[in-house]
Amino acid sequence: MHNRREPTLATILEEVRQLREDMKERDRALLTVRQAAVFLGLAEKTLRNRISDGSFPLRPVRLSGRPLFKRRDLEDLVDSLCSNRQGHGAVQGLAHK
């Protein structure tokens, strides 16, 4: 007969903690339009208008019809704008294109 050890409470709690952390990271990987606007320092309406008229440089992914942005894509966009404009008002330039 194989003698199998039961997991300890500490082991179970650590696994639950790790699962919760993993879920938080996944949740943060995609941002709503409101969260993306805050991230970029833009008004939500401005971002929605730019998405609607096709002038925003990123295309949102859609889950259940909701537009969401990949956090990494937004970070890359900010990085590229800052390097192109030496950081001076780079993201705000998105609002005035």
C-alpha positions in Angstrom: 0.0 0.0 0.0 1.3 3.4 -1.0 1.6 5.8 1.9 0.6 9.3 0.6 1.0 12.4 2.7 -1.9 14.7 3.0 -1.1 18.4 2.3 -0.7 20.6 5.3 -2.8 23.6 5.9 0.2 25.8 5.3 0.7 24.2 1.9 -2.9 24.7 0.9 -2.9 28.3 2.0 0.3 29.0 0.0 -1.3 27.5 -3.1 -4.4 29.6 -2.6 -2.3 32.7 -2.1 -0.3 32.0 -5.3 -3.5 31.4 -7.3 -4.9 34.7 -6.1 -1.7 36.5 -7.1 -1.8 34.8 -10.5 -5.4 35.9 -11.0 -4.6 39.5 -10.1 -1.8 39.6 -12.6 -4.1 38.3 -15.3 -6.7 40.9 -14.3 -4.2 43.6 -14.7 -3.0 42.4 -18.1 -6.1 43.9 -19.7 -7.4 47.4 -19.0 -10.8 48.9 -19.6 -11.1 52.1 -21.6 -11.5 54.0 -18.4 -8.3 52.4 -16.9 -6.4 52.9 -20.1 -7.4 56.6 -20.1 -6.2 57.0 -16.6 -3.0 55.2 -17.4 -2.4 57.5 -20.4 -3.5 60.7 -18.6 -6.3 61.3 -21.0 -10.0 62.0 -20.5 -12.0 58.8 -21.0 -14.2 60.5 -23.6 -11.1 61.6 -25.6 -9.9 58.0 -25.7 -13.3 56.7 -26.7 -13.5 59.3 -29.5 -10.0 58.3 -30.7 -11.0 54.6 -30.7 -14.2 55.3 -32.5 -12.7 57.5 -35.3 -9.8 55.1 -35.7 -7.1 57.7 -34.9 -5.9 55.9 -31.7 -2.7 54.0 -32.6 -3.7 50.9 -30.7 -6.6 48.6 -31.5 -8.4 47.3 -28.4 -9.1 43.6 -28.0 -12.8 42.8 -27.4 -14.1 40.4 -24.8 -17.9 40.1 -24.7 -18.0 43.2 -26.9 -16.1 45.3 -24.4 -13.0 47.1 -25.7 -9.9 46.3 -23.6 -6.3 47.3 -24.0 -3.3 45.1 -23.2 -1.3 46.9 -20.5 2.0 45.9 -22.3 0.8 47.6 -25.5 0.0 50.8 -23.6 3.4 50.7 -21.9 5.1 50.2 -25.3 3.1 53.1 -26.8 4.1 55.4 -24.0 7.8 54.3 -24.3 7.8 55.0 -28.0 6.1 58.4 -27.7 8.5 59.4 -25.0 11.6 58.4 -27.0 10.2 60.2 -30.1 9.4 63.4 -28.3 11.9 63.2 -25.4 9.1 62.8 -23.0 7.8 66.4 -23.1 4.0 66.1 -23.4 4.3 63.0 -25.4 1.2 61.2 -24.2 -0.8 64.4 -24.2 -0.1 64.7 -27.9 -2.4 61.7 -28.3 -5.3 64.0 -27.3 -4.6 66.6 -30.0 -4.0 64.5 -33.1 
